[in-house]
């Protein structure tokens, strides 16, 4: 019985080898296609997330025109530096003491805002990857 199976297999060894090679090629093509599809989705999600983060963290980017001359850019940088110095000066001046209740309220609002931002980001990421 075993000898018959072996003789049949040996007579059709080229056919079996061909079938195995075609199966391996088909599986590799399926793997490449799935990887390509996943990469496209990740690329889209990355671009969408980058646009979202740019919109959230760089609100001033929409206010500035993109084709400025270098002189204008230098002037804007100087203005930003002078504003930063003014802010540092005002921060260094003594502030009146706030009540403990007001500080707690500000902290609570800051935590709520941070939690809301985290939830928004989480929902956006969840929507992207679903």
C-alpha distance (Angstrom), angle and dihedral (degrees) to the residues before:
residue distance angle dihedral
X1 . . .
X2 3.79 . .
X3 3.78 90.5 .
X4 3.81 91.0 54.4
X5 3.81 91.7 51.5
X6 3.80 90.8 48.6
X7 3.79 92.8 48.8
X8 3.82 90.6 49.5
X9 3.82 91.0 48.0
X10 3.81 92.5 47.7
X11 3.80 91.7 50.0
X12 3.80 91.0 52.1
X13 3.83 98.6 36.6
X14 3.81 93.3 118.5
X15 3.80 91.2 51.4
X16 3.82 92.2 48.3
X17 3.82 91.1 47.3
X18 3.81 91.0 49.5
X19 3.78 92.4 49.7
X20 3.81 91.3 49.2
X21 3.81 91.3 49.0
X22 3.82 92.3 48.7
X23 3.79 89.9 48.7
X24 3.81 91.1 50.9
X25 3.82 91.2 49.0
X26 3.80 91.8 47.9
X27 3.80 91.9 49.8
X28 3.81 91.1 48.1
X29 3.82 91.0 51.1
X30 3.80 90.2 50.2
X31 3.80 89.5 49.6
X32 3.82 91.9 49.9
X33 3.80 91.6 48.9
X34 3.80 93.0 49.8
X35 3.79 91.8 47.2
X36 3.80 90.2 49.4
X37 3.80 91.4 50.4
X38 3.80 92.1 49.3
X39 3.81 91.0 47.9
X40 3.81 90.7 51.8
X41 3.79 91.3 51.0
X42 3.80 92.1 47.3
X43 3.79 91.4 47.2
X44 3.80 91.3 50.9
X45 3.80 91.3 46.4
X46 3.80 90.8 48.9
X47 3.80 93.2 50.6
X48 3.81 91.7 46.0
X49 3.79 91.7 47.9
X50 3.81 91.2 47.8
X51 3.82 90.9 52.3
X52 3.79 90.5 47.4
X53 3.80 93.5 49.4
X54 3.80 91.3 45.6
X55 3.79 89.5 52.8
X56 3.78 93.0 47.8
X57 3.79 101.1 42.1
X58 3.79 101.3 31.0
X59 3.77 104.2 48.1
X60 3.78 90.8 151.7
X61 3.81 91.9 58.0
X62 3.82 90.2 80.3
X63 3.79 92.5 50.4
X64 3.81 96.1 56.2
X65 3.82 118.6 73.8
X66 3.79 112.5 -124.2
X67 3.81 100.1 -137.6
X68 3.79 100.3 64.2
X69 3.79 123.1 146.2
X70 3.78 118.7 -113.6
X71 3.82 89.9 -110.8
X72 3.79 89.7 57.4
X73 3.79 90.9 48.1
X74 3.79 91.0 51.2
X75 3.81 90.0 48.9
X76 3.82 90.8 50.6
X77 3.80 90.8 49.5
X78 3.79 90.6 51.3
X79 3.80 90.4 50.2
X80 3.81 90.1 49.7
X81 3.79 90.7 50.9
X82 3.81 92.1 49.4
X83 3.81 89.8 48.8
X84 3.79 90.0 50.0
X85 3.81 90.0 51.3
X86 3.81 90.2 49.5
X87 3.79 90.4 50.1
X88 3.79 91.2 49.4
X89 3.80 89.5 49.6
X90 3.79 92.8 50.9
X91 3.79 91.4 45.7
X92 3.78 91.5 52.0
X93 3.81 91.4 56.0
X94 3.79 112.7 93.5
X95 3.78 112.7 -95.6
X96 3.79 121.7 -147.2
X97 3.78 112.2 -102.5
X98 3.78 113.9 -97.5
X99 3.70 123.0 -139.5
X100 3.77 117.3 -102.7
X101 3.80 90.5 -118.5
X102 3.82 91.6 55.1
X103 3.80 91.3 49.5
X104 3.81 91.0 49.4
X105 3.79 90.4 49.2
X106 3.81 91.7 50.7
X107 3.79 91.4 48.5
X108 3.77 91.0 48.5
X109 3.79 91.7 50.8
X110 3.80 91.3 47.5
X111 3.82 91.0 51.1
X112 3.80 91.5 47.8
X113 3.81 91.1 49.9
X114 3.80 91.9 47.8
X115 3.81 91.2 48.0
X116 3.81 90.9 48.5
X117 3.82 90.7 50.1
X118 3.81 91.1 48.9
X119 3.81 91.5 49.2
X120 3.81 90.8 48.8
X121 3.79 91.7 49.7
X122 3.80 91.2 46.1
X123 3.82 92.2 50.8
X124 3.81 91.4 47.6
X125 3.81 91.7 49.9
X126 3.80 90.8 45.8
X127 3.82 90.7 51.3
X128 3.79 91.4 48.5
X129 3.79 95.8 50.6
X130 3.82 96.6 42.1
